[in-house]
């Protein structure tokens, strides 16, 4: 399974890098109005690339192969890379969602919606902090996460992953619904409102990837061969994170599209 994993962890971050590049060009050169939401998406991209690098090390040391084919040393190195990738994934998702919320706050004129955005931001940050400490201290002592020979104990990690993933999906749904209330107050024609709602709601595609990732967690609940069964969760994590970055960036490309394709996209 190694080659399949490598393809995904290279292709999706590359696409995200390309779209973010267009976004930065648009915000810094075309409209000359960069903001904190752009900084947040750059940080999300950095953590996305870091996640893929960690997963590349997992593949190098055994992910995608049966555990019986690994040496003890390689298994430990692979689990260390898994530990790091979980951290990078959580930070990447957090900055992606923070960028989306900041974007909503920039275009919203309704104070109630802005207050809802602040609540959403608080939930996103709180989830990140909870996920960070829950993952760091999932095992006591911490090194027991990657070396089961060390005396100690671990919580039910799969249950923790389920809980965090479920809360993450709820925040995804909230971020898809919020644009409805934002656009309702804008002075736009109906067709323009529908178009803007669709563009801002593109984050729903990342939610689908998140749901598919939750489905792959079922295998990890009972597996005795984590190096063979983990690739599904790992790859869907990369897809989810990079789709989120791409979907969060697409609404910012309007000025770029108008400048370079005026005849095709006159609206």
VENLINPE-V116650 format. One record per residue. N is the residue number from 1. RES is the residue in one letter. SS is DSSP state (~ for helix, > for strand, _ for the rest). PSI is psi as a letter, one per 30 degrees, with the letter a starting at -180 (* if undefined). D_LAST is the distance of its C-alpha to the last C-alpha in whole Angstrom. Layout:
BEGIN
n=N res=RES ss=SS psi=PSI d_last=D_LAST
n=N res=RES ss=SS psi=PSI d_last=D_LAST
END
This chain:
BEGIN
n=1 res=X ss=_ psi=f d_last=45
n=2 res=X ss=~ psi=e d_last=45
n=3 res=X ss=~ psi=e d_last=43
n=4 res=X ss=~ psi=e d_last=40
n=5 res=X ss=~ psi=e d_last=40
n=6 res=X ss=~ psi=e d_last=39
n=7 res=X ss=~ psi=e d_last=37
n=8 res=X ss=~ psi=e d_last=35
n=9 res=X ss=~ psi=f d_last=35
n=10 res=X ss=~ psi=e d_last=34
n=11 res=X ss=~ psi=e d_last=31
n=12 res=X ss=~ psi=e d_last=29
n=13 res=X ss=~ psi=e d_last=30
n=14 res=X ss=~ psi=e d_last=29
n=15 res=X ss=~ psi=e d_last=26
n=16 res=X ss=~ psi=e d_last=25
n=17 res=X ss=~ psi=e d_last=27
n=18 res=X ss=~ psi=e d_last=24
n=19 res=X ss=~ psi=e d_last=21
n=20 res=X ss=~ psi=e d_last=23
n=21 res=X ss=~ psi=e d_last=23
n=22 res=X ss=~ psi=e d_last=20
n=23 res=X ss=~ psi=e d_last=19
n=24 res=X ss=~ psi=e d_last=22
n=25 res=X ss=~ psi=e d_last=21
n=26 res=X ss=~ psi=e d_last=17
n=27 res=X ss=~ psi=e d_last=19
n=28 res=X ss=~ psi=e d_last=22
n=29 res=X ss=~ psi=e d_last=21
n=30 res=X ss=~ psi=e d_last=17
n=31 res=X ss=_ psi=f d_last=17
n=32 res=X ss=_ psi=h d_last=21
n=33 res=X ss=_ psi=i d_last=21
n=34 res=X ss=_ psi=l d_last=23
n=35 res=X ss=_ psi=a d_last=25
n=36 res=X ss=~ psi=f d_last=27
n=37 res=X ss=~ psi=e d_last=25
n=38 res=X ss=~ psi=e d_last=24
n=39 res=X ss=~ psi=e d_last=28
n=40 res=X ss=~ psi=e d_last=28
n=41 res=X ss=~ psi=e d_last=26
n=42 res=X ss=~ psi=e d_last=28
n=43 res=X ss=~ psi=e d_last=31
n=44 res=X ss=~ psi=e d_last=30
n=45 res=X ss=~ psi=e d_last=30
n=46 res=X ss=~ psi=e d_last=33
n=47 res=X ss=~ psi=e d_last=35
n=48 res=X ss=~ psi=e d_last=33
n=49 res=X ss=~ psi=e d_last=34
n=50 res=X ss=~ psi=e d_last=38
n=51 res=X ss=~ psi=e d_last=38
n=52 res=X ss=~ psi=e d_last=37
n=53 res=X ss=~ psi=e d_last=40
n=54 res=X ss=~ psi=e d_last=42
n=55 res=X ss=~ psi=e d_last=42
n=56 res=X ss=~ psi=e d_last=43
n=57 res=X ss=~ psi=e d_last=46
n=58 res=X ss=~ psi=e d_last=46
n=59 res=X ss=~ psi=e d_last=46
n=60 res=X ss=~ psi=e d_last=48
n=61 res=X ss=_ psi=g d_last=51
n=62 res=X ss=_ psi=f d_last=51
n=63 res=X ss=_ psi=k d_last=48
n=64 res=X ss=_ psi=f d_last=47
n=65 res=X ss=_ psi=l d_last=51
n=66 res=X ss=_ psi=k d_last=54
n=67 res=X ss=~ psi=f d_last=55
n=68 res=X ss=~ psi=f d_last=59
n=69 res=X ss=~ psi=f d_last=58
n=70 res=X ss=_ psi=k d_last=57
n=71 res=X ss=_ psi=l d_last=59
n=72 res=X ss=~ psi=e d_last=60
n=73 res=X ss=~ psi=e d_last=59
n=74 res=X ss=~ psi=e d_last=55
n=75 res=X ss=~ psi=e d_last=55
n=76 res=X ss=~ psi=e d_last=55
n=77 res=X ss=~ psi=e d_last=53
n=78 res=X ss=~ psi=e d_last=50
n=79 res=X ss=~ psi=e d_last=50
n=80 res=X ss=~ psi=e d_last=50
n=81 res=X ss=~ psi=e d_last=47
n=82 res=X ss=~ psi=e d_last=46
n=83 res=X ss=~ psi=e d_last=47
n=84 res=X ss=~ psi=e d_last=45
n=85 res=X ss=~ psi=e d_last=42
n=86 res=X ss=~ psi=e d_last=42
n=87 res=X ss=~ psi=e d_last=41
n=88 res=X ss=~ psi=e d_last=39
n=89 res=X ss=~ psi=e d_last=37
n=90 res=X ss=~ psi=e d_last=37
n=91 res=X ss=~ psi=e d_last=36
n=92 res=X ss=~ psi=e d_last=33
n=93 res=X ss=~ psi=e d_last=32
n=94 res=X ss=~ psi=e d_last=33
n=95 res=X ss=~ psi=e d_last=31
n=96 res=X ss=~ psi=e d_last=28
n=97 res=X ss=~ psi=e d_last=28
n=98 res=X ss=~ psi=e d_last=28
n=99 res=X ss=~ psi=e d_last=25
n=100 res=X ss=~ psi=e d_last=23
n=101 res=X ss=~ psi=e d_last=25
n=102 res=X ss=~ psi=e d_last=25
n=103 res=X ss=~ psi=e d_last=21
n=104 res=X ss=~ psi=e d_last=21
n=105 res=X ss=~ psi=e d_last=24
n=106 res=X ss=~ psi=e d_last=22
n=107 res=X ss=~ psi=f d_last=19
n=108 res=X ss=_ psi=k d_last=21
n=109 res=X ss=_ psi=f d_last=23
n=110 res=X ss=_ psi=k d_last=25
n=111 res=X ss=~ psi=e d_last=28
n=112 res=X ss=~ psi=e d_last=30
n=113 res=X ss=~ psi=e d_last=27
n=114 res=X ss=~ psi=e d_last=27
n=115 res=X ss=~ psi=e d_last=31
n=116 res=X ss=~ psi=e d_last=30
n=117 res=X ss=~ psi=e d_last=28
n=118 res=X ss=~ psi=e d_last=31
n=119 res=X ss=~ psi=e d_last=33
n=120 res=X ss=~ psi=e d_last=31
n=121 res=X ss=~ psi=e d_last=32
n=122 res=X ss=~ psi=e d_last=35
n=123 res=X ss=~ psi=e d_last=36
n=124 res=X ss=~ psi=e d_last=34
n=125 res=X ss=~ psi=e d_last=36
n=126 res=X ss=~ psi=e d_last=39
n=127 res=X ss=~ psi=e d_last=39
n=128 res=X ss=~ psi=e d_last=38
n=129 res=X ss=~ psi=e d_last=42
n=130 res=X ss=~ psi=e d_last=43
n=131 res=X ss=~ psi=e d_last=42
n=132 res=X ss=~ psi=e d_last=44
n=133 res=X ss=~ psi=e d_last=47
n=134 res=X ss=~ psi=e d_last=47
n=135 res=X ss=~ psi=e d_last=47
n=136 res=X ss=~ psi=e d_last=49
n=137 res=X ss=_ psi=g d_last=52
n=138 res=X ss=_ psi=f d_last=51
n=139 res=X ss=> psi=k d_last=55
n=140 res=X ss=> psi=j d_last=58
n=141 res=X ss=_ psi=l d_last=58
n=142 res=X ss=~ psi=e d_last=55
n=143 res=X ss=~ psi=f d_last=56
n=144 res=X ss=~ psi=f d_last=57
n=145 res=X ss=~ psi=e d_last=54
n=146 res=X ss=_ psi=f d_last=54
n=147 res=X ss=_ psi=j d_last=58
n=148 res=X ss=_ psi=f d_last=59
n=149 res=X ss=_ psi=f d_last=63
n=150 res=X ss=_ psi=k d_last=63
n=151 res=X ss=_ psi=k d_last=64
n=152 res=X ss=_ psi=a d_last=62
n=153 res=X ss=> psi=l d_last=60
n=154 res=X ss=> psi=k d_last=56
n=155 res=X ss=_ psi=l d_last=54
n=156 res=X ss=_ psi=j d_last=52
n=157 res=X ss=~ psi=e d_last=49
n=158 res=X ss=~ psi=e d_last=48
n=159 res=X ss=~ psi=e d_last=48
n=160 res=X ss=~ psi=e d_last=46
n=161 res=X ss=~ psi=e d_last=43
n=162 res=X ss=~ psi=e d_last=43
n=163 res=X ss=~ psi=e d_last=43
n=164 res=X ss=~ psi=e d_last=40
n=165 res=X ss=~ psi=e d_last=38
n=166 res=X ss=~ psi=e d_last=38
n=167 res=X ss=~ psi=e d_last=37
n=168 res=X ss=~ psi=e d_last=34
n=169 res=X ss=~ psi=e d_last=33
n=170 res=X ss=~ psi=e d_last=33
n=171 res=X ss=~ psi=e d_last=31
n=172 res=X ss=~ psi=e d_last=28
n=173 res=X ss=~ psi=e d_last=28
n=174 res=X ss=~ psi=e d_last=28
n=175 res=X ss=~ psi=f d_last=25
n=176 res=X ss=~ psi=e d_last=23
n=177 res=X ss=~ psi=e d_last=24
n=178 res=X ss=~ psi=e d_last=24
n=179 res=X ss=~ psi=f d_last=20
n=180 res=X ss=~ psi=e d_last=21
n=181 res=X ss=~ psi=f d_last=23
n=182 res=X ss=~ psi=e d_last=20
n=183 res=X ss=~ psi=e d_last=17
n=184 res=X ss=~ psi=e d_last=19
n=185 res=X ss=_ psi=f d_last=20
n=186 res=X ss=_ psi=k d_last=17
n=187 res=X ss=_ psi=i d_last=16
n=188 res=X ss=_ psi=l d_last=12
n=189 res=X ss=_ psi=l d_last=12
n=190 res=X ss=~ psi=e d_last=13
n=191 res=X ss=~ psi=e d_last=10
n=192 res=X ss=~ psi=e d_last=9
n=193 res=X ss=~ psi=e d_last=12
n=194 res=X ss=~ psi=e d_last=13
n=195 res=X ss=~ psi=e d_last=10
n=196 res=X ss=~ psi=e d_last=11
n=197 res=X ss=~ psi=e d_last=15
n=198 res=X ss=~ psi=e d_last=15
n=199 res=X ss=~ psi=e d_last=14
n=200 res=X ss=~ psi=f d_last=16
n=201 res=X ss=~ psi=g d_last=19
n=202 res=X ss=~ psi=f d_last=19
n=203 res=X ss=~ psi=f d_last=22
n=204 res=X ss=~ psi=f d_last=24
n=205 res=X ss=~ psi=e d_last=24
n=206 res=X ss=~ psi=e d_last=26
n=207 res=X ss=~ psi=e d_last=28
n=208 res=X ss=~ psi=e d_last=29
n=209 res=X ss=~ psi=e d_last=31
n=210 res=X ss=~ psi=e d_last=32
n=211 res=X ss=~ psi=e d_last=34
n=212 res=X ss=~ psi=e d_last=35
n=213 res=X ss=~ psi=e d_last=37
n=214 res=X ss=~ psi=e d_last=39
n=215 res=X ss=~ psi=e d_last=40
n=216 res=X ss=~ psi=f d_last=41
n=217 res=X ss=~ psi=f d_last=43
n=218 res=X ss=~ psi=e d_last=46
n=219 res=X ss=~ psi=e d_last=47
n=220 res=X ss=~ psi=f d_last=48
n=221 res=X ss=~ psi=e d_last=50
n=222 res=X ss=~ psi=g d_last=53
n=223 res=X ss=_ psi=k d_last=52
n=224 res=X ss=_ psi=g d_last=55
n=225 res=X ss=_ psi=i d_last=53
n=226 res=X ss=~ psi=e d_last=50
n=227 res=X ss=~ psi=f d_last=50
n=228 res=X ss=~ psi=e d_last=49
n=229 res=X ss=~ psi=f d_last=47
n=230 res=X ss=_ psi=f d_last=45
n=231 res=X ss=~ psi=e d_last=43
n=232 res=X ss=~ psi=e d_last=41
n=233 res=X ss=~ psi=e d_last=40
n=234 res=X ss=~ psi=e d_last=40
n=235 res=X ss=~ psi=e d_last=37
n=236 res=X ss=~ psi=f d_last=35
n=237 res=X ss=~ psi=e d_last=35
n=238 res=X ss=~ psi=e d_last=33
n=239 res=X ss=~ psi=e d_last=31
n=240 res=X ss=~ psi=e d_last=30
n=241 res=X ss=~ psi=e d_last=30
n=242 res=X ss=~ psi=e d_last=28
n=243 res=X ss=~ psi=e d_last=25
n=244 res=X ss=~ psi=e d_last=25
n=245 res=X ss=~ psi=e d_last=24
n=246 res=X ss=~ psi=e d_last=22
n=247 res=X ss=~ psi=e d_last=20
n=248 res=X ss=~ psi=f d_last=20
n=249 res=X ss=~ psi=f d_last=19
n=250 res=X ss=~ psi=e d_last=16
n=251 res=X ss=~ psi=f d_last=14
n=252 res=X ss=~ psi=f d_last=15
n=253 res=X ss=~ psi=g d_last=13
n=254 res=X ss=~ psi=e d_last=10
n=255 res=X ss=~ psi=e d_last=11
n=256 res=X ss=~ psi=e d_last=13
n=257 res=X ss=~ psi=e d_last=10
n=258 res=X ss=~ psi=e d_last=8
n=259 res=X ss=~ psi=e d_last=12
n=260 res=X ss=~ psi=f d_last=13
n=261 res=X ss=_ psi=h d_last=11
n=262 res=X ss=_ psi=e d_last=9
n=263 res=X ss=_ psi=e d_last=9
n=264 res=X ss=_ psi=e d_last=9
n=265 res=X ss=_ psi=i d_last=5
n=266 res=X ss=_ psi=f d_last=4
n=267 res=X ss=_ psi=* d_last=0
END
